Amino acid sequence: MQALVFEPVSRLLPDYAHRVTALTGILAATLAHPLAIRWLKRLPSSAPPK
């Protein structure tokens, strides 16, 4: 993902390429976290039955 963002941004905003790439990564992680938690809660439990 970093390469997808860094390449065009480095051409458009060369002074801010690293900042924009880092902020995009943080944004993607922030959005992905709740989705991953929801998905993990739907998985069956691996705990042994009581």
Secondary structure as UniProt FT lines:
FT   HELIX           2..12
FT   TURN            14..16
FT   HELIX           17..42
//
